[in-house]
């Protein structure tokens, strides 16, 4: 049988040696665990700050806001143009037939 290749970490661990752990390691570990468990969950603001700290997300957000703004402006311009076209069409019809200008409703006696 061929010998198993030696793991490169084995050499590093052998070089490090075996130092005895500190005497108060148990208390230190449990204190750190208690601190982590008692820590407050991250705020929503911190999460938002984390997202906006990444430039690709911030750039995407700005570009999408600009595109939404342009889309809403285009919708508004189209609505005004449609209203203006309707007003021109009514004016033209009244110009051709002045009787259309009379208010709708029952005739007055």
N, C-alpha and C positions, 0 to 999 in steps of 0.2 A: 504494500500500500504506500501511496505517496504521502509524505507528511503535509499536514495542513499549513497553508501559508500563515505566517505570523501577522497579527493585527498591528498596524503602526502605533496604535494607542498603547499597546502593552509596553513598548520601549519608553514612551513618554511617562507612563505611570511608574515604571521601574526607576527612572531617573529622578522623579519627584521624591521618592522615598515615602515612608509611612510615618507621618507626624501624628502624635496622639491628638485627638480632638480636644478643644478647650473644655474645662471643667463645667462651665455653665451653659453648655450648648443646648441642653433641653429647655432651660428657661428662656434663652434667647429665641429659639425657634418658636416656642409657644407664645411668647410675647409678640413676635412678628405676625403670627397667625391671628392672634386676638386683635391686633391693630388693623389688619386687613379685613377681618370680619366686621369690626365696628365702624369701618370707614363708610361714609355716606355714598350712595350711588352717584354716578356722575350726573350733573345737571344737564338739562336739555341745551342750555346756552353753551356749555362746554362742548357738547357734541356738535353743535352748529359751528362753533369756532374751529373745531378740528376739521370739519368738512371744508370750510372756507379757507383754511390754511393751505390746502392743496390747490395749487394754481390751476390744474386742469378743471377741477370742479368749479372754482370761482369764475374762470373764463367761460365755461359752459353756461353757468347761471347768468352772467352778464349778457352773453349773446342771446340766450333764450328770452331774457327780459326785453332786449331790444327788438327781437323779432315779434314778440307778442305786442309790444307797443306799436310797431309798424302795421301789424295786422289790424289792430283796433282802430288806428288812424284811417286805414284804407276802408274799413267797414263804415266808419262815420262819413268819410268823403262820398262813398257810394250812396249812402242814405240821403245826404244833402242833394246830390246830383239827381237822384230819383224824384225827390220832392220838387226840385226845380223843373224837371222835365214834365211832371204832372201839372204844375202850375202853368207852364208854357202851353201845354195842350189845352187846358181849360180856357186860357186867354184866347187862344186861336179859335176854339169853338164859339166863344162869346162874340168874337169879332165877326165870324161868319154868320151866326144866328143870334142876334141880340136878345131874342126871347128866352134864351137859356140863362140870361142874367137875372131874370125874375126869381124871387125866392120861392122855394118849393112849399107847397101847402094848398089848402082849399082856397078857391077864388073868393075875393071879397065882394059882398053884394053892393 
